[in-house]
Amino acid sequence: MNRRALVSNPQARQQGLTLIELMIALVIGLLIVAAVSMLFVGSSRSRQQVESTAEVSENGRYAIDVLSRELSQAGFYGSLVSPVAATTPIPSGTMTVAAAMCLTGTANLAAWQDSLTYYALGLGSAAGASVDANPSCVTTRKDGTDAIFIQRASTCAVGSVDCPAESTANSYLQVSECGSEYSATPIVLGQGGSGSSTFTLQTKKCDGTPAPKRQLVRRVYFISTANRLSYQDIPLSGALPDAVVLAENIEQLQIEYAFDTSTPADGTPDIFAAAPNPAPAPAPNTDWTQVVGVRIWLLSRSTDTSLNTKNAADFVLGSDTTVHIDANAAGNPKRRVYSTYISFVTPKARRES
């Protein structure tokens, strides 16, 4: 191609970009990258906030659900219509709530049977009120949180499918289903493996057939120092198993107890209080045997911190407890309060009848 052809053809002369064109292209590219980056960061933060909200909701709802199922069984003793009346009040001069929770050993079997009317006992920790000390059998309870102890029989009888095998480490109760026998000896409590010499009660046939045996469950529900809703079983042997975690990221538990103080009893709550009121008349005299349910408050939290919750906040948990969360410069996790009422089905039914 000759020189005249190159001059007459402009496209032949454009073999690249000028420096100015290249700089303009780079600036435009950087602006696009910056905009996409900001969009990505904003989207990531929004997704994190949504995940934190979902986590708080999931933890709180699950904790409420599992605690409702667990506590509603308090006071279930098989076919027992009315537990043997206790001769030792709790608390008393010799038996505190914490001490009653942690009794173990075969020497205390009589005390266990005597205490079957106390199917629920509470430990309070409301700010500004008297704080109950941790029982010796629960060492990881978080300060400033409530705890509840319940007693009940296992929902499965020994020998049933999927029911744990009888163990000498546990106590078992047997309820008579034979009419005349029931009126004299409605229930026996003994160590696992004691055999027919201890568990002599009969079925409704009254023909010597042994009535079912059920393990006695003695359990404390509490919030651990690791912010976990947990429970601790208290077996007869005193060899405590590891605490069982029910739900993660639950940092507060407060409880009010529903007392049926009417005469005659009708199973309907008359008073809600954090503990029995032993005050003289005209204030009602209440005790733990009158509890027919509980009203609980849980404070759930997220695992990650949130940029939207830096300010201090007060969370109302019950009629006399407000939990204050101080501001945190690094950001606080999301928190939410969940509450429900749990009826003790069997004790309520006994009092209705």
C-alpha positions in Angstrom: 0.0 0.0 0.0 1.4 3.4 -1.0 1.6 6.5 1.1 -1.3 8.2 -0.7 -3.5 5.2 0.2 -2.7 5.5 3.9 -3.4 9.2 3.9 -6.7 8.8 2.2 -7.9 6.0 4.6 -8.4 7.3 8.2 -9.1 3.9 9.7 -5.7 2.7 8.7 -4.1 5.4 10.8 -6.1 4.4 14.1 -4.0 1.6 15.5 -4.6 2.3 19.4 -5.9 4.6 22.1 -4.4 7.9 23.1 -3.3 8.4 26.7 -6.3 10.7 27.4 -8.7 8.1 26.2 -7.1 5.4 28.3 -7.3 7.5 31.5 -11.0 8.3 30.8 -11.7 4.6 30.4 -9.9 3.7 33.7 -11.8 6.4 35.6 -15.1 5.1 34.3 -14.1 1.5 35.1 -13.1 2.5 38.7 -16.4 4.3 39.2 -18.3 1.2 38.1 -16.2 -1.1 40.4 -16.8 1.3 43.3 -20.6 1.3 42.7 -20.7 -2.5 42.5 -18.6 -2.8 45.7 -20.9 -0.5 47.6 -23.9 -2.4 46.4 -22.3 -5.7 47.5 -21.4 -4.3 50.9 -24.9 -3.0 51.5 -26.4 -6.2 50.3 -24.1 -8.2 52.7 -25.0 -6.0 55.6 -28.7 -6.4 54.9 -28.4 -10.1 54.6 -26.5 -10.2 57.9 -29.3 -8.2 59.6 -31.9 -10.5 58.2 -30.0 -13.6 59.3 -29.5 -12.1 62.8 -33.2 -11.4 63.1 -34.1 -14.9 61.9 -31.6 -16.4 64.4 -33.1 -14.4 67.3 -36.6 -15.5 66.3 -35.6 -19.1 65.8 -33.8 -19.4 69.1 -36.5 -17.7 71.1 -39.4 -19.6 69.6 -37.7 -22.9 69.9 -36.7 -22.3 73.5 -40.3 -21.3 74.4 -41.6 -24.4 72.6 -39.3 -26.9 74.2 -39.6 -25.4 77.7 -43.4 -25.5 77.3 -43.4 -29.2 76.5 -40.9 -30.0 79.3 -42.6 -28.0 82.1 -46.2 -28.9 81.3 -45.4 -32.4 82.5 -44.5 -31.3 86.0 -46.4 -33.2 88.7 -47.3 -36.2 86.5 -47.0 -39.3 88.6 -48.7 -41.9 86.4 -52.2 -42.8 87.6 -51.7 -41.3 91.0 -54.7 -39.2 91.8 -53.4 -37.3 94.8 -49.8 -37.3 96.0 -49.2 -38.2 99.6 -49.2 -35.0 101.7 -45.8 -33.8 102.6 -44.9 -33.6 106.3 -41.9 -31.3 105.8 -42.7 -27.9 104.2 -40.2 -26.5 101.7 -38.6 -24.2 102.6 -38.6 -24.8 106.3 -36.1 -24.3 109.1 -34.2 -27.4 108.0 -35.0 -27.6 104.3 -34.3 -24.8 101.8 -35.4 -24.9 98.2 -31.8 -25.3 97.0 -31.2 -28.1 99.5 -34.4 -29.9 98.5 -33.4 -29.9 94.9 -30.1 -31.6 95.5 -31.0 -34.4 97.8 -29.5 -37.7 96.6 -28.8 -41.2 98.0 -31.0 -44.1 99.0 -31.1 -42.7 102.5 -33.3 -39.9 101.2 -35.9 -42.0 99.4 -38.4 -41.4 102.2 -37.7 -37.6 101.9 -38.2 -37.9 98.1 -41.6 -39.6 98.5 -42.6 -37.1 101.1 -41.8 -34.2 98.7 -43.8 -35.5 95.8 -46.4 -32.8 96.4 -43.7 -30.3 95.6 -43.6 -30.9 91.9 -42.2 -27.4 91.2 -39.8 -25.2 93.2 -38.2 -22.0 92.0 -35.0 -20.0 92.5 -35.4 -16.3 92.1 -32.8 -13.7 90.9 -34.8 -10.6 90.3 -32.8 -7.4 90.5 -33.3 -5.7 93.8 -34.9 -8.7 95.4 -33.5 -11.5 97.5 -31.4 -13.7 95.3 -31.4 -17.5 95.9 -28.1 -19.1 96.0 -27.2 -21.7 93.4 -27.9 -25.2 94.6 -24.8 -27.4 94.9 -26.0 -29.6 92.1 -26.1 -26.7 89.6 -22.8 -25.0 89.4 -23.1 -23.1 86.0 -26.2 -21.1 86.5 -25.8 -17.5 85.3 -26.1 -14.8 87.9 -29.3 -12.7 87.7 -31.4 -15.5 86.1 -34.2 -17.6 87.6 -34.2 -21.4 87.7 -37.0 -23.9 88.2 -36.9 -27.5 89.6 -39.6 -30.0 88.7 -40.5 -33.5 89.6 -42.4 -35.9 87.5 -42.6 -39.5 86.4 -41.3 -40.7 83.1 -43.9 -40.8 80.4 -42.9 -44.4 79.6 -43.1 -47.4 81.9 -40.1 -49.7 82.5 -40.1 -52.4 79.9 -42.0 -50.4 77.3 -40.5 -50.0 73.8 -37.9 -47.3 73.6 -38.0 -46.7 77.4 -34.5 -46.7 79.1 -33.6 -49.9 81.0 -34.0 -49.8 84.8 -30.9 -48.6 86.6 -29.8 -48.7 90.2 -28.6 -45.0 89.7 -32.2 -43.9 89.5 -35.4 -44.0 91.6 -38.7 -45.4 90.4 -42.2 -45.0 91.5 -45.1 -47.5 91.3 -48.7 -46.5 91.7 -51.3 -49.0 92.7 -54.3 -49.4 90.4 -56.0 -51.8 92.7 -58.9 -50.1 94.5 -58.6 -51.4 98.1 -54.8 -51.4 97.9 -54.7 -47.9 96.6 -56.7 -46.5 99.5 -54.0 -47.9 101.9 -50.8 -47.6 99.9 -51.3 -45.6 96.8 -47.6 -45.2 95.9 -44.1 -46.6 96.6 -40.8 -45.1 95.7 -37.6 -47.2 95.5 -34.2 -47.7 94.0 -34.0 -49.2 90.6 -33.3 -52.9 90.7 -34.9 -53.4 94.1 -37.3 -56.0 92.6 -40.6 -57.2 93.8 -39.7 -56.9 97.5 -40.0 -53.1 97.1 -42.4 -52.7 94.2 -45.4 -54.8 95.4 -48.3 -52.7 94.2 -50.8 -54.3 91.7 -52.7 -53.5 88.5 -56.5 -52.9 88.5 -57.0 -56.7 88.3 -55.8 -57.0 91.9 -54.5 -60.5 91.0 -50.8 -60.0 92.0 -49.8 -58.6 88.6 -47.3 -55.8 89.4 -48.3 -52.3 88.4 -46.0 -50.4 86.0 -42.9 -48.7 87.3 -41.8 -45.3 86.0 -38.5 -43.5 86.6 -38.8 -40.4 88.8 -37.4 -37.4 86.9 -35.9 -34.7 89.1 -34.6 -31.9 86.9 -33.5 -28.2 87.2 -34.0 -25.8 84.2 -31.7 -22.8 84.1 -29.6 -20.4 82.0 -25.9 -21.3 82.0 -23.0 -18.8 82.1 -22.6 -19.6 78.4 -26.1 -18.2 77.6 -27.7 -21.6 77.0 -31.1 -22.8 78.2 -30.1 -26.0 79.9 -31.3 -28.6 82.4 -29.5 -30.7 85.0 -30.9 -34.1 86.0 -30.4 -35.1 89.6 -30.3 -38.9 89.9 -30.6 -41.0 93.1 -26.9 -42.0 92.9 -25.7 -38.4 93.1 -23.4 -38.9 90.1 -24.6 -35.9 88.1 -24.6 -36.3 84.3 -23.5 -33.4 82.1 -26.1 -30.7 81.7 -28.3 -31.0 78.6 -28.4 -27.9 76.3 -31.9 -27.2 75.1 -31.3 -23.9 73.2 -28.4 -21.6 72.4 -28.1 -17.9 72.8 -30.7 -17.5 75.6 -29.3 -15.0 78.1 -32.2 -14.4 80.5 -35.0 -16.4 82.1 -37.5 -14.9 84.5 -40.5 -16.8 86.0 -43.7 -16.0 87.8 -45.7 -18.8 89.4 -49.5 -19.2 89.2 -50.9 -20.0 92.6 -54.4 -21.5 93.1 -55.3 -20.1 96.5 -59.1 -20.6 96.3 -61.0 -22.8 98.8 -61.9 -25.3 97.7 -59.2 -25.5 95.0 -60.4 -25.2 91.4 -57.2 -25.3 89.4 -57.5 -21.7 88.3 -54.6 -19.2 89.0 -55.6 -16.6 91.6 -52.1 -15.0 92.1 -49.0 -14.6 90.0 -45.8 -14.2 92.0 -42.1 -14.8 91.8 -42.3 -16.9 95.0 -44.8 -18.0 97.6 -46.2 -15.2 99.9 -46.1 -16.4 103.5 -47.5 -13.1 104.8 -50.3 -13.2 107.3 -53.9 -12.3 106.6 -55.3 -10.4 104.7 -52.6 -11.4 102.2 -53.1 -14.9 100.9 -50.8 -17.6 102.3 -49.4 -19.4 99.4 -47.0 -22.3 99.1 -45.3 -24.3 96.4 -47.9 -27.1 96.5 -50.5 -24.6 95.1 -48.6 -23.9 91.8 -50.7 -24.8 88.8 -48.5 -23.2 86.1 -45.8 -20.7 85.3 -45.5 -17.5 83.2 -42.0 -17.3 81.7 -40.0 -14.7 79.9 -36.9 -15.5 77.8 -34.4 -13.0 76.3 -33.0 -14.4 73.1 -30.0 -13.0 71.3 -28.2 -13.3 68.0 -24.6 -14.7 67.6 -23.3 -11.8 65.6 -23.3 -8.1 66.6 -25.6 -5.7 64.9 -24.7 -2.1 63.8 -28.3 -1.1 64.5 -28.3 -2.0 68.2 -25.6 0.1 69.8 -27.8 2.1 72.1 -28.6 0.9 75.6 -31.9 -0.8 76.1 -34.3 -2.0 78.8 -36.1 -5.3 78.5 -39.1 -5.9 80.7 -39.4 -9.5 81.8 -42.3 -9.9 84.2 -44.0 -7.5 86.5 -41.0 -6.8 88.7 -37.9 -7.4 86.5 -36.3 -5.1 84.0 -33.0 -6.1 82.4 -30.8 -3.2 81.4 -28.3 -3.7 78.5 -25.6 -1.0 78.4 -24.4 0.5 75.1 -21.6 -1.2 73.4 -19.3 0.7 71.1 -18.5 -2.5 69.1 -22.2 -3.1 68.5 -24.6 -5.3 70.4 -26.3 -8.5 69.2 -30.0 -8.3 68.3 -32.3 -9.2 71.2 -35.9 -10.1 71.6 -38.2 -11.1 74.5 -40.5 -14.1 74.3 -43.1 -14.9 76.8 -45.8 -17.6 77.4 -47.9 -19.2 80.1 -47.4 -22.9 80.8 -50.1 -24.9 82.6 -49.1 -27.8 84.8 -51.6 -30.2 83.3 -51.8 -32.9 85.9 -51.7 -30.8 89.1 -54.3 -28.5 87.6 -56.6 -31.4 86.8 -56.2 -32.8 90.3 -57.2 -29.5 91.9 -60.2 -29.2 89.5 -61.5 -32.5 90.7 
